[in-house]
Amino acid sequence: LKASTADIRQYLAESELLKQSTIVTKLDILSSFFGWLVKEDELLRNPCIKIKRPRLPKKVREGLNVIELEQVRAACKNIRQRALIEVFYSTGCRLDELRKIDKEAIDWETSSVIVCGKGDKERKVYLSEKAKYYLNQYLESRTDDCPALFVSERRPIRRLTNEGIQYQIKKIKIAANLDKPLHPHIMRHTFAQLNLNAGMELADLQALLGHEKADTTARYAQVSEERKYTAFRRFHLQ
């Protein structure tokens, strides 16, 4: 079997009418196949190695709109589920960030909590009055001494795992009968997009989300058609 880098480039060039993602998939499959042939000593080298893999634009999934958020709230079957939804929406936390929060990390006076994000970097996020209300109700309903903010319901009582949190969100999605996906990161998108729609500056949102680069935060603004329309109505001279 003989195939040169030029042969692979020509083959991919003939696929130029296909979506960029399809071309990337084709290249990945070929690279994997030729890599296997190299391991089996059928080829001396992988002809795909010198071909630069096209970069695909990262897509930001659309968060919930206000009506969908209310659907989700109404679908919560117990106080723990409602507290989870409110804390996710109020803080914009990642799944693992929320999982790691301890009860003692909550500063009720300043309505804030320090979370540990990527790279063990800490940042301060905030709780809305609604989040504080349901979170306080949830904590008062507990009789355990586990330090974790969210815990399992079955004994032995322990910190709720990432999978446990995802399972609760999945149950809420089913109960809410949502057409779009719902998982912890969608709640993070919801936090970002609804705050942008309300007029929050990108720099402030970047700090709250814990993004190192402004470009990462700016992707949320690109999916907000409502924000663009609001800006047009506000600033365009009739």
N, C-alpha and C positions, 0 to 999 in steps of 0.2 A: 504494500500500500504506500503510495507516494502522494504527498500533498505539501505544497509550499505555502509560505505566508502569503505570497501573491495570489495563490489559488483561493485562499480563504477570503482575502480582501475582495477579489472579483466576485465571489459568490455572495458576499454580503452587499456589495454594490448593486447587484441585480435585484436585491430585496429592498431597494430604497423607497419603494412605494408603500411598504409596510410600516406599521407603527414603530417608533423607536424602541418601545419596550419589547416588541416581537423580535427585532434585530438583536437586541441584547440577549434575549432568551436563546436565539439560535447560536450566538457566539458562545454563550455559557455551555450549551449542550456539546458543541464541537470541541471546546477546550477540555471538557470533562472526558469526552471520548478519546481524544488524542493523548490526553494525560494518562489514560488507562493503557493505551497502546505502548507508550514509553515505559510504563512500569512492567509491561509484559515483554519488553525488549523487542517489540515489533517495529518501533521507530527510535531514532536516536534523540529526537527533540520534538517538543510540542510546537507546531507551526503557529499556534494561536497566541503564544506568549508575547510576541512583539506587537500584537494588535491592541491598541488602546481601547478599553471598554468604554462605550459612550456613557456619559453621566445622565441619568434620568432625573427630571425635576421631582423634588419631593412633594407629594400631595398631602395637603392638610384636610383631614376629614371634617366635614361641617358639623358644628356643635348643635345643640338643641336650640330652638327658638323659644320665646317666652311661653307660648301655649304648650309646647312639648314639655318644657320644664315643669309646668304645673301638672301635666298628665303624670309625669314621673313622681312628683311629690304626692299626688293623690293615690298613686298605686302602692305606696309603701304600706306594708301590712303590720308593722310593729315599730316601736320607737327607735330601735337600733337601726333599722333600714332608713328611717327618716333622718336620723342623726348623720348617718353615713353620707346620704345625698347632700345634706346641707353643708357638711364640712368639706366635701369635695368641691361643691359649687362655690363656697365662700373663699376657700384658700387657693384653688387651682392646683392642688398638690398632685404629684405623681402617685401612683399606687403604692410603691414601696416607701415613699416619704410618709404617707398617711399611716401605713402599717406600723412604722417605727415610733410614732408619737406616743409618749407616756402621759398619763393624767396630770402629773406634776409640771409638765411643760406648758400647760395652759395658763396664761396670765389673764385672769378674768377682768382685772381692772382696765387693762389696755386693750382687751379683746384681741390678743395676739398669741402666737405660738411660734417657737423656733423649730424649724424642720431641718433635717439633714438631707441634702440633695446629692446630685451626682458629684463624684470626687470628694465626698465627705464635706462638701461646702454647706455651711449653715446660712439660712436666711430667715427673715421674719415674715410671716403671713398673718392674715387677719380673719377674725370670725365676725360675721354679721350678727345682728341682734337675733335674727331667726335661727342661725346656726347655734348661737349660745343657748337659746331657749330649748331647742330640741336636744342638744348635747347635754345640757344640765339635767333635763328630764331622764335621759338615758342613764347618766351616771348615778342619779338618785335611785333608779330602779335596780341597780346592781347591789349584790350583797357579798361579792368576792373581794379579795385583797390583791388581785393582780394589778400591777402598775400600768399595764397597757391601756390605752384610750379605748380601743375596741377589742372585745374578747369574744371567745366562743360561748355558746349557750349551754353546751353539754359539758359535764364534768369529765376529767379535771379542767377547770377554767384556765384558759391560757390565751395568749395573744392571738388574735385572729390572723390567719395566714393570708398571703396574697391571693391564693386560690379561694380561700373562704370569703374574702371580700368580693372577688369577681363573681362567685356563685350568688351572693346576695344581690349584686347589681343585675345579674342575669334574671333572677326571679322577679325583680322590680320591672325589668323590660317586658317580660312576658305578661305580667299583670297590667302594665300600662298599654299593651297592644301597640307598641311603636312600630312604624314602618322602617325607620332608620336604625342603625346599630346603636347600642348603648353599652358602654363599658367604662371603667374608670378614666381612661384617657379622653373619651368623648366628653366627660364632665369637665376635664381640663380645657378642652376646646371651647366648651360652652362658657366657662369662666372668661376665657380670653375674648371670644367674639362678642358676647353681650356687653362686656366692659368697654370694648372698642366702640360698639354701637352707641353706648351711652356717653362717649366723648373722652375716654381715658387716653392719655398720651402714651405713645409706644414705649418711651423710655421708662415710664412708671410700670407699664405692663411687663416689660422685660425684667425689671427688678423683682416683681412679684412672682413671676414664673421661674426665675432663676436661670435665665438664658445667658450664656456667655456672650453670644453674638447677637447684635440687633437684627441681622438678616433672618435669624430663626424666628424671632417675634414678628417680623414684618410679614411673614407668610400668612399669619392669621388675618391681617388686614386685607390681603388679596382675595379672600373668600367671602368678605362681608359686603354683599351687594346692598344690604340695607343701610350700611354706613355710608356708602358712596351716594346713595340716593338722598339720604338725610343731609349730607354735605352740599349736594347740588341745590336742594331746596333752601338751605340756609344762606348760601353765599351767592348763588346765581342771581344776577340782576335781571328782573323781568322787563 
